[in-house]
C-alpha cells in the first residue's frame, strides 16, 4: 500500500508532433495511436526533458502515455 502523499499524480500535455511509429523486431512499423493536437496524461517522471528554442518540451515514447483525453467541447 502506498500512502496518498506518496502517490504520483499524472501530468497533462498537448501533443505537438508525432513520429512515424515504433519499429518492431520483425522490421514492421507499428503506427502511432496519438495525433498532433491530442491532450494526453503521462507519469510525472516519464520522458526526456529538452529545450527547443525558448520552449521546454518533453519527449515521450507512446508507452509512457497513460491516456488520451477527449475535448470537452465534443460533448456539448
Backbone torsions as a table, in degrees:
resi	resn	phi	psi	omega
1	UNK	NA	140.6	179.5
2	UNK	-114.8	129.5	178.5
3	UNK	-65.1	152.1	-178.6
4	UNK	-54.0	-36.5	-177.5
5	UNK	-69.1	-20.3	-177.9
6	UNK	-98.5	-9.3	-178.4
7	UNK	-71.4	139.2	179.2
8	UNK	-82.8	132.2	177.0
9	UNK	-96.3	139.7	179.8
10	UNK	-69.7	152.2	177.7
11	UNK	-100.2	158.9	-179.3
12	UNK	-120.9	142.1	178.6
13	UNK	-154.8	165.6	-179.7
14	UNK	-103.3	130.3	178.0
15	UNK	-76.7	119.6	-179.5
16	UNK	-103.5	-16.8	179.0
17	UNK	-162.0	151.3	176.6
18	UNK	-132.8	154.0	177.5
19	UNK	-87.9	-169.4	-177.8
20	UNK	-77.0	-24.5	-177.5
21	UNK	136.5	-173.5	-176.8
22	UNK	-100.1	130.7	177.4
23	UNK	-78.8	119.4	179.9
24	UNK	-85.7	163.5	-177.7
25	UNK	-62.5	-25.2	179.1
26	UNK	-86.0	2.6	178.0
27	UNK	95.7	-12.1	177.5
28	UNK	-75.3	161.1	176.7
29	UNK	-112.8	124.0	176.5
30	UNK	-84.2	122.7	-178.5
31	UNK	-61.1	150.7	179.3
32	UNK	-77.3	138.3	-178.9
33	UNK	-89.5	-13.6	178.6
34	UNK	-103.1	158.6	-178.8
35	UNK	-126.8	159.0	173.8
36	UNK	-57.1	136.7	-179.7
37	UNK	96.1	-14.4	176.7
38	UNK	-69.1	145.9	170.7
39	UNK	-100.2	128.7	-175.0
40	UNK	-126.0	157.1	171.6
41	UNK	-106.5	140.5	178.7
42	UNK	-146.6	160.2	-179.2
43	UNK	-65.6	151.3	-175.4
44	UNK	-57.0	-36.8	-176.1
45	UNK	-106.5	21.6	-179.3
46	UNK	-81.6	156.1	170.3
47	UNK	77.1	-174.3	-179.2
48	UNK	-123.0	124.9	177.5
49	UNK	-80.3	139.0	179.4
50	UNK	-145.7	166.4	177.7
51	UNK	-117.2	128.5	179.0
52	UNK	-123.1	105.2	-173.4
53	UNK	65.6	-122.0	178.8
54	UNK	-104.7	14.3	-179.4
55	UNK	-112.1	141.9	170.3
56	UNK	-88.2	129.9	178.9
57	UNK	-125.0	165.6	177.1
58	UNK	-125.1	124.6	178.9
59	UNK	-97.8	119.1	-177.3
60	UNK	-118.1	144.9	166.2
61	UNK	-83.4	154.8	-178.0
62	UNK	-60.9	-28.2	178.2
63	UNK	-67.6	-19.5	178.6
64	UNK	-80.7	-13.3	-177.5
65	UNK	-82.4	125.3	-178.8
66	UNK	-86.1	-36.2	-177.2
67	UNK	-162.1	152.9	171.4
68	UNK	-106.1	124.2	-179.6
69	UNK	-90.0	141.8	176.3
70	UNK	-91.3	151.2	179.1
71	UNK	-65.5	130.6	-179.4
72	UNK	-63.6	-25.1	179.1
73	UNK	-63.7	-25.6	-178.5
74	UNK	-64.5	-21.5	-178.1
75	UNK	-96.3	-2.0	-178.0
76	UNK	-76.7	NA	NA
